[in-house]
Amino acid sequence: MSEASAVPEVLTDLGNERIREILPHRWPMLLVDRVERVEPGLRATGVKNVAATEPWFQGHFPDEAVFPGVLVTESLAQLSGVVFALAGAGPIGYLTGVRSMRFRRPVRPGDALRLATERSAGGRGFCEYKVSARVDGSVVAEGSITLADPSATNGKV
């Protein structure tokens, strides 16, 4: 079997310590608690446990806590960043595009946000991913995001 047709290694159950080795994010902006399964360069699934003690709930919204949609998107981008980094991208993948992101229902404290990402296109330092987030089996957000590797694009994103 040639190297180009080799099946990628599948990694499972990456915890917080391993995620922090891959991504530069730190609390409170590290928004992936566990990567359940990742095929480097292709796809991954993971979890973000939404806790009532997170700082955004003080102001979003005090009387009806809602996890901000932009942070749902960031969680999906970070999971995609794990896929991107493990495929050989540089240590930081910049979020350069969000397309057709739709939010189906609010995410609340106590929800386990089930994240999924799959590469749909890419080349020359950029990758596009089809992403979705679910709570209790129901889609809460879906769309496409693009990441760029600044080391492969001469810093231009």
C-alpha positions in Angstrom: 0.0 0.0 0.0 1.4 3.4 -0.9 1.8 6.2 1.6 -0.9 8.3 -0.1 -3.4 5.5 0.2 -2.5 4.5 3.8 -5.4 4.6 6.3 -4.8 7.4 8.8 -4.2 6.5 12.4 -7.3 6.7 14.6 -6.9 8.3 18.0 -9.5 7.9 20.7 -10.3 9.4 24.1 -7.9 12.4 24.1 -8.3 14.2 27.5 -7.7 17.8 28.5 -4.0 17.4 28.9 -3.5 15.9 25.4 -5.8 18.6 23.9 -3.6 21.3 25.5 -0.6 19.7 23.9 -2.2 20.1 20.5 -4.1 23.5 20.9 -2.7 26.7 22.2 -6.0 27.7 23.9 -6.2 27.8 27.7 -9.1 28.3 30.1 -11.5 30.0 29.8 -11.1 29.8 26.0 -10.3 26.1 25.7 -13.8 24.9 24.7 -13.2 21.2 24.0 -13.2 19.0 27.1 -12.6 15.6 25.4 -11.9 14.4 21.9 -13.6 11.0 21.6 -12.2 10.0 18.2 -10.0 11.7 15.6 -8.8 10.7 12.2 -6.0 13.2 11.6 -6.7 15.4 8.6 -10.2 13.9 8.1 -12.7 14.0 11.0 -13.3 14.1 14.8 -15.9 13.9 17.4 -15.7 15.5 20.9 -17.5 17.0 23.8 -17.8 20.4 25.5 -19.5 20.2 28.8 -21.3 23.5 29.4 -21.0 24.5 33.1 -23.0 27.1 34.9 -19.8 28.5 36.4 -18.4 29.6 33.1 -17.8 33.4 33.0 -20.1 34.2 30.0 -23.2 33.3 31.9 -22.8 36.4 34.2 -23.9 38.5 31.3 -25.4 36.2 28.7 -28.0 36.3 30.1 -28.2 36.6 33.9 -31.9 35.6 34.1 -31.9 33.0 31.3 -28.4 31.6 30.8 -27.6 30.8 27.1 -24.2 29.6 25.9 -23.3 32.1 23.2 -23.5 30.8 19.6 -20.1 32.3 18.8 -18.7 30.0 21.5 -20.5 27.0 20.0 -18.8 28.0 16.7 -15.4 28.4 18.5 -15.8 24.9 20.1 -16.4 23.4 16.6 -13.4 25.4 15.3 -11.2 24.1 18.1 -12.2 20.5 17.4 -11.4 21.1 13.7 -8.1 22.6 14.9 -7.2 19.3 16.5 -7.9 17.5 13.2 -5.9 20.1 11.3 -2.9 20.1 13.7 -2.6 16.3 13.9 -2.5 16.3 10.1 0.7 18.4 10.2 -0.5 22.0 10.3 1.4 24.5 12.4 0.7 24.9 16.1 -2.0 27.5 15.5 -4.8 27.2 12.9 -6.6 30.5 12.4 -10.4 30.5 12.0 -10.7 32.3 8.7 -14.3 31.6 7.6 -17.7 30.7 8.9 -20.3 29.8 6.3 -24.0 28.9 6.6 -23.8 28.5 10.4 -27.3 27.9 11.7 -28.4 27.7 15.3 -31.4 25.5 16.0 -32.0 25.9 19.7 -30.2 27.5 22.7 -27.5 25.6 24.6 -27.8 25.9 28.4 -25.7 25.2 31.5 -25.7 21.4 32.1 -25.8 20.5 28.4 -23.2 18.2 27.0 -22.4 19.7 23.6 -21.5 16.8 21.2 -19.2 18.1 18.5 -18.5 16.7 15.1 -16.3 17.9 12.3 -15.3 16.5 8.9 -13.0 17.9 6.3 -14.9 18.9 3.1 -12.2 20.7 1.1 -8.7 22.1 1.4 -5.4 22.9 0.0 -2.4 25.3 0.2 -2.7 25.8 3.9 -6.4 26.0 4.2 -9.1 23.4 5.1 -12.8 23.6 5.2 -14.8 21.5 7.6 -18.5 20.6 7.8 -19.4 20.9 11.5 -22.3 20.1 13.7 -23.1 20.3 17.4 -25.8 18.2 19.2 -27.4 18.1 22.6 -29.4 15.0 23.6 -29.2 13.8 20.0 -30.8 17.0 18.5 -28.8 19.3 16.2 -28.3 22.7 17.9 -25.8 24.2 15.4 -24.4 23.3 12.0 -22.5 24.9 9.2 -19.0 25.1 7.6 -15.8 26.7 8.9 -12.4 27.3 7.3 -9.1 27.2 9.1 -5.7 28.4 7.8 -2.2 27.4 8.7 -0.3 30.7 8.9 3.0 28.9 8.5 1.9 27.4 5.2 0.4 30.7 3.9 3.3 33.0 4.7 1.3 34.5 7.5 -1.5 35.6 5.1 -5.0 34.4 6.2 
